[in-house]
Amino acid sequence: MKKIFAVLWLLASNMTLLNAQSMEVYKDRVKKAQSLYEQKQYRAAAVAYNTAFTEMGRGMIPDRYNAACSWALAGEKDSAFSQLSRIVLATHYSDYLQMNVDPDLAALRNDARWEALLDMIRSNRQAKEPVHNQELLYTLDSVYILDQRDRRMLEQQNGAASPGVITLKKNIVVNDSLNLITVKAILDKHGWPPRSEIGDDGARTIFLVIQHADYLTQKQYLGRVKEAVDRKDIPSQFACLLTDRILMQEGKPQIYGSQVVRDSNTGKYIVYRLADPENVDKRRAAAGMIPIADYVRAWGITWKSAEK
């Protein structure tokens, strides 16, 4: 038995080593695929993802999603739907809103297969996070798509004066106005809907519309946002983000460091003026927010060298 145990242990050790080596190869393949995607070599990126999946014998959900995006951008709809269907069916993928606003998937939305795929994703979302007011959630889904789809497309555009960018900015202004009418009607009639009614997606949508509204509207509904935080219907950081935005518009220092602006001289992003910067991470931690250094890194800001 000891010899058998020793052999089994050796086999298990070798398998672990092989799995570790396979994972490293997989990561390298995925890294290559991501690099090709960033270079806009979309078909080459998709092929690189597929090579990683084949060699590993499986693929991580985010990587399969990114492969679908690459195939869609390359004009290979069948391959894109194949990857998306795989994660929806096999892993019960449920991010309905992401699918609807991701610019990479725009070419798939006029395909007959798209609505069937969305129906499955919505069913997955309902199974994962049941809500009691599906009709209201569907309304808020439409609001979120209007709020985010053009903003996501704008992020991918270059050249602030190009016709496409100007059109997107105009669309955002119009859509924000329409969304605010819808959300104000909900809040003024029913108050902030509980999480059990609209789930995390619906709550996030209401907050985004208020966050993107004018200063007076933000001030008007800040109390509602704080009440929703107290009831645990939304995360506490929502109130922090709105508070910082209001303070910035009033010309006052922000509290939580959530507002980032462009320096008018250098064109680089900087953290807007902050009260008591030495203790900002204590305030952020209390609100469930990540450290400010991690938060601002997305804008290319190194917090240690940022003006405090």
N, C-alpha and C positions, 0 to 999 in steps of 0.2 A: 504493500500500500504506500509505503514511503516513496518508493521509486516512481509509482504512478503519480503520486501527489507532486513530486519534484518535476516530472515531465509536464503535468498539467500546469504547474506554476510557470514553467519555462515558456509553454505555449501562450499562456495568458500574458506574460511579460512581453513576448514578441508581438502579440496582437496589439497590446497597448502601444508599443513602440511604432508599429506599422500605422495604427490609427493616428498617432501624433504626427508621424511623418506625412501621412495623407492629408491631414488637416493643414499642415504648413504649406504643402503643395497647393491645396485648395485656396488658401488665403492669398498665395502669390498669384494664382490665376485670376482670382476676383479683383485683386489690386490692379492687375494689368487691364482687366475689363473696364474698371472704373476710370483708369487713365485714358483709355481709348474713347470712352464716353465723353470725358471732359474735352477731348480733342475733336469731338463731334464726328468721330469715326464710328457711327452707330452700328453698322452691320458687323464690323470687326469686333466691337464690344460685345454684341450679342453672341457671336460665335465663341468668343473667349469665355463668356459665362457658361455656355453649353459645354465647353471643354472641361471646365471646372466641375460641373455637375456630373458629367460622365465619369471622370477620373475618380471622384469622391464616392460616386454611387448614390448621391443625394445632393440636395441644395438647400441652403438656408432660405427662409421666407423672404427676407429683405433682398437677397441676391436674385431670387427668382422674379420678384417684383421688378427689380432694376433691369433684369434681362428682358422682361416684357416691355418695359419702357424703351429699351434699345431697339427691340424688334419693331415696335410701333413707329419709332422715329425713322427707322430704315425702310418703312413701307411694307414690312412683312407682317400683315395682320394675322394670318393663320398662326404663325409662331408666337405672336404676342398673346393671342387668345388662349393658346395652348398653355403658356406659362401661368397666365392669370387663372384659368380654370383649374389648373393643378393646385394652386394655393387656396383657392376658394373651396374646392371640394375636399381636399386632403387635410387642410389645416383650419378650416372654418374661418377663413379670413373675414373680418367684419368692419374694416375701415371704409364705410360707404362714402363718406365725405371726401376722403383723400382721393378715391378713384374718380370722383366727379370734378375735382379742381386741378388735378395734376396736368400741366400743359403737355407733358410727354405723351399722354394717352389721348390727346385731342382727336387724332386721326381715327380712333376706334369708335368714337361716339355716334357716328352715323351708320354704323354697321348693325345689321339685324340681330347679331349676337349680343350686343351691348346691354340691352334692357334685360334680357334673360340673366345675364351675369349679375347685374345690379340687384335683381330680385333675390338671387341667392345670397348676396352679401347682406342685404337688408334683413333677410331671415336669420342669418348668422348673428347679426348685431342684436336682434330681438331676443335670440336665445341666450346670448352672452350677457345682455343688460336689459331685461324686460322693462318696458315702460307702459304706463296705463293710458296715455293719450297719444295714440299713433297719429291721429289726424293733425294734432298740433305739432308733433315732431316732424311730420312730412312738410308742413308749412315752414318750419324753421330750417329744415334741410335745404329748401329752395332759397331761403334767405342767405344761408351760409354760402351756397354756391355762387349767388350773385355777389356776395361780399368778397369772396376769395379768388374766383376764377380769373378775373382780369388782373388782380394784384399779383397772382402767381405768374401770369404771362408777362407782366411788366418787369418782374425780377429778372427775366431772361433776355430782356431787350437791351440793346446798346444804342446810345445816342439819344439824348434827352429831347432833341428837336425833330426826330424822325416822325413821319406821318403816323406810323403804327403806334408809337409811344403816345403821341398827342391824343389819338383816338381812345386808347386804353384809359388814359387819365380822365378823359371826358366821361367815358362809360362808368368809371369808378364813382365819380361825383353824382351822376344820375342814379346809379344803383344804391349808393349810400342813402340818398334821399328817400327812395322807394322803400328800402329796408327799414329805415327809421319810422316811417309811417306804420308799417306792419308791427314792429316791435313795441312802439309806444301804445298802439291799440291794445296789445296783449297785456302790457304792464299796467296801463291805466284801468283796464277792465277787471283783470284777475290778480294783479300783483305779480311778483316773481313766481313762476310756476315751480313747485317742488321738484326735486331731482327724480322722484318716483314717477312723475308725469312725463318728463321730457328727456331724462337721462343726461349724461355728461355732454353729449353732442349738442343737444338743444340748449343747455345752460351756457355752453361756450359761445354758441351763436348769438344769444341775446347780449352777452357781455361784449363781443366783438363789435356789434352794431353800436352800442353805447360808447365804446372806446373810440370808434371812428366818427362819432357825431361831433357837433359843434360844442364849444366850451360851455354854453349855457345848458345844453342838454346833459352834458357830463355832470355838471354841478347838480342839476335837478335830480338825477338818478343815482348819485353816489350813495345816498342813504339807503336806497333799495339794494344796491350791490352789497353794502356792509351788512344789511339785515340778512341777505341770502347767505353771506359768509357765516354769520352767527348761527344760522339754522343748518349749516353744513351742506347747503344745496350747491355751493360752488367753492372752489379752492380759495384760501385766504389771499393768495397772490393776486387774484383778480382785483381786489380792493386796493392792493398796493400799486398795481400798474395804473389804475385809474387815478388814484391820489397823486402819484408822481406826474402824470400827464397834466392834471389840473394845475398843480403847483408850477409846472414849467410855463404854462400859458399865462399864469399870473406873474411871471417873472421872479418867482421865489425858488430857493434851492429845493431839489427833490429829496426824498427821504430814503428810498430803497435802491436808487441807482438804476432804475429800469429804462430811463430815457436816454437815448443815444442820438446825437446830432452831428452834422458835418461842420467842421471848422471852416469859416468863411475864407480864411487866408490860405490854408493848405489843402482844403477839399477832403481831408481825412476825417474819419469818424472819431468823435470824442465823447466821453461821458458828460452829460449836461451837469451843470453846477450842483454839487451834492452837499447837504448838511451833515456835519460830523462824520466825515468819510472814514475815520479810524474805526468806527463801530458799525459801519454799514453791514458787515457780514453777520453781526449779531442780530440786527434787525431782520435781515433776509432769512436767516436760519429760523427765527421765531415764526416767520410767515411761510416756512416750507419752501424757500427759494434757494437755488444753488448759489455758491460763492460768486461774488461779483467778477472775479478774475475769469472764472469759467464762462460766465454769462456774456461778457463783452468780447471774448475771444472770437466769436462769430463775426464781429465787425473788424477784426484785425487789430484790436486794441490790447495792448499789454498793460494790465492794471497797475503794475508797479511803477511804470513810467508815465502813467496817465496823470494829468493835472488834478490835484486833490484840493 
